[in-house]
Amino acid sequence: MTDLSAPIKPAAMTMEAQAPGLALRSLVIGLTAFLTVVDLFATQAILPSLTRHYDVTPAAMSFAVNASTFGMAAASLVIGFLSPHIDRRTGILLSLMLLALPTGLLAIAPNLAVFTALRVAQGLCMASAFALTLAHLGEQCSAMDAGGAFAAYITGNVASNLVGRLISAAIADGLGLAWNFYLFAALNLAGAVLVYFTIRRVPPMHAAAPAASPLAATMAHWRNPRLRAAFGIGFCILFAFIGTFTFVNFVLVRPPLSLGMMDLGLVYLVFLPSVVTTLLAGRVASRIGARPTIWGSLAVAGIGLPLMLTGRLPEVLTGMVLVAVGTFFAQAAATGFVGQTATEHRGVASGTYLACYFCGGLVGTAVLGRLFDAFGWHACMTGVGIALAAAGLLALKLKR
């Protein structure tokens, strides 16, 4: 397990080409994150088209698209358990190479059941790479530097939400749904190439004392009230994010907004401010603490919810910007908090956090999808607001 008593060189990401500064290192970390999870939310930009293609309800198609979060939750737990025995570089590399297979096969999925299964397979591969990268960052960065590294990784995640949706909408509109998935398979392979050339083979760091079993390590983390609260916050964050940015697609294409496919893709420029603000999360959390950082972030997201109910495009877009900025900032702060609070077995802690995070996305899709189909957009936004409020209450436990 991780030996935290051993000195760790500041900013030692162990990249093959040692960066002349933090900017280059952050760029590589962010690009790795981008190519790891670019498939996760890009498909949401073409949800209305997929709904028509498979002739199903919005809730059914949304659940199928977000079924990747089930695979991600399961893989995060498994990788967390096995993390002490997995070579980081090899694990990330294989995960990204395998990810290209289900991504490409989505182009020829004959029905919704097969589509759903392939999305689960995507989630398994994405989460494996995601969890191993977070464990690698936690082990190879100093405590002072970890916040910035985690923020850079989450920023790459934010960028994948923006650029992935833009690419998905443009390709589906110009070349059709199939070519959309072929392109993302190529991007997954590009991520494997990047990892091959930038991350050196670094074995997992082990403690001098006999390692506890993965189950015992997991239970120890759950007994820690601060980590337990952080896991719950992660659940609530993706619950709220999924509820907002999955079902708003159907609102945007219906009257009175009535946006077209390409316009729907361009709407996701609302993520652009988050690319900038999320980079500051590590610095802000280090200065004022994780608890006030998360409270402020959730408040920003909450302000955006009523704006999205107005039915006027400028207000809806402003609300989307605020929800994106708030949820991503909170996610970066919570991720960094887990990495720094878990004094041992960090791979298990990261895997547990990610499992809770992605479970929140899956539950959010199911619950809010039912609300959206039965009662409409206002009910869906009410559910999102409750999730944000719950995250705020859990943040009470995040003492320094």
Secondary structure as UniProt FT lines:
FT   TURN            4..5
FT   TURN            10..11
FT   HELIX           22..42
FT   HELIX           43..46
FT   HELIX           47..54
FT   HELIX           58..65
FT   TURN            66..67
FT   HELIX           68..82
FT   HELIX           83..85
FT   HELIX           88..105
FT   HELIX           106..108
FT   HELIX           112..140
FT   HELIX           143..175
FT   HELIX           177..198
FT   HELIX           214..223
FT   HELIX           225..253
FT   TURN            255..257
FT   HELIX           261..267
FT   HELIX           268..271
FT   HELIX           272..277
FT   HELIX           278..280
FT   HELIX           281..288
FT   HELIX           290..307
FT   TURN            308..309
FT   HELIX           313..341
FT   HELIX           346..375
FT   HELIX           377..394
FT   HELIX           395..397
//
